[in-house]
Amino acid sequence: MKALLINPSIYDFAAYNFWSSPLGLLYIGSILRKNGATLSLIDCMRVVETKRKADGRAPFVKEKVPKPDALKGVRRHYRRYGISRETLLNELSCLDAPDLILITSIMTYWYPGTKEAVEAAREVFPGSKIVIGGIYPSLCYEEARQQLRAADLIVKHNEIEKFYRFVEDITSTTLMFKPSIYEMDILPYPCYDLYGAIPFVPLLTSFGCIYRCTYCATPHMHPVVVRRSHFSVLEEIRHWYGIGVKRFVVYDDNFLYDKDRYAKPLLRGIAKLPFHIDIYNPNAVNAALIDEELAALFCASGFRELRVGLETIDPEAQRSTGGKITTKFFERALAVLRVAGFDMDAVSVYILAGLPFQKWETVKEAVDYLFALGVRPYVAEYTPIPHTEMFEKYRDFARHPIAQDALYQNNALLPFAWEGFTENDLRYLKRYIREKRLPG
């Protein structure tokens, strides 16, 4: 069996490679290889290598493109991030016809890139079977079926058995290795060897989350918390370091939960390795769970940057959106990080902006609060995500039909802008933060 993996280009108003990677796609590829498949990969999300930073981040290659009709009224440039359709067609044409083509789809509003990849693959390989997976079909399944009609199978995140049956049917074989995605300790390492160079490797350490934040779809996607053993994670780090990888990214919504039994033993193990690595965490950790020992372990294990979630300093908003953090616990976390010697210039704190009926002044108050504490605020624009409590409660108040077309779920559109929080207010906040960061 020959399988082709495709990570499609994306269409958006802004995008940057903050350690992003098609991790799920690469895990599925490795499972197929364990069953004897020969793999090839086209990752459309190329970056400008000459501009790659020391920490592994880099800007995507990009090109200005016309806006779809649904976004004509948005006064911002629309771009394709990644290679063009013509380049994709050329690269597909250089390959032998695969039996199976797997295409991922990540953010819901990025589906145009997935659709483009599906149609290009169908054009070049009319006899190959195309399977779509990822977040978009998991959260917008019926819409995905309509938009991606050229695919042979569309699977949600929890339908791995359906995928296995499909592969067995089209190949008339029995797969001997069919793990659940939740059997994390036996999953083969993702097939990053298909890349020419590996600037960083994400470490998948858990699925699910104990918290029920009203804006987050993790509990819907993975209702139960499942963890990989820290011994397995350490073995993977040793594996990748052995072939030259020194940067690692922790993808975990729940990393510090039950910290004495998980995060601490893992970080102690990393600190004791006979080599040094760099660690980054795009998914923020919960500051309420940071204690003195964890602060010291962040330093000892190689965290070069620590991203922390605060979301808001409004006590009522903290309670109503999930109740996982308060300013009291947040300030205590910063205090223990300082005592441990963590570089506070490397602490970034997420603040949510553009929540339904949020006032821009509350975001500025949070920004000023963080600057006063000596850490960097990072304004994260709210993305309305289907199957979350906030989406279901407020979708009819959005200024775009966010439940009808995932294009409108793009946070760049500021879907819940209103007279108390306009695009001009958001631009002011971003400019204000940039100016506050400037030295002097």
Secondary structure, DSSP 8 states (H G I E B T S, - for coil): -EEEEEE--EEES---BSS---HHHHHHHHHHHHTT-EEEEEE---B-GGG--TTS-B-B-EEE----GGGTT--S--EEES--HHHHHHHHHTS---SEEEEEE-SGGGHHHHHHHHHHHHHH-TTSEEEEEEHHHHHSHHHHHHHTTT-SEE--TT-HHHHHHHHHHHHTS--S----TT-GGGS----GGGSS--S-EEEE-EE--S---TT--HHHH--S-EE--HHHHHHHHHHHHHTT--EEEEE-TTTTTTTTTTHHHHHHHHHTSSS--EEE-SS-EEGGG--HHHHHHHHHHTBS-EEEEEE---HHHHHHHT----HHHHHHHHHHHHHHT--GGGEEEEEEES-TT--HHHHHHHHHHHHHHT-EEEEEE----TTSHHHHHHGGGSSS-TTT-GGGG-GGG-TT-BTTB-HHHHHHHHHHHHHHHS--
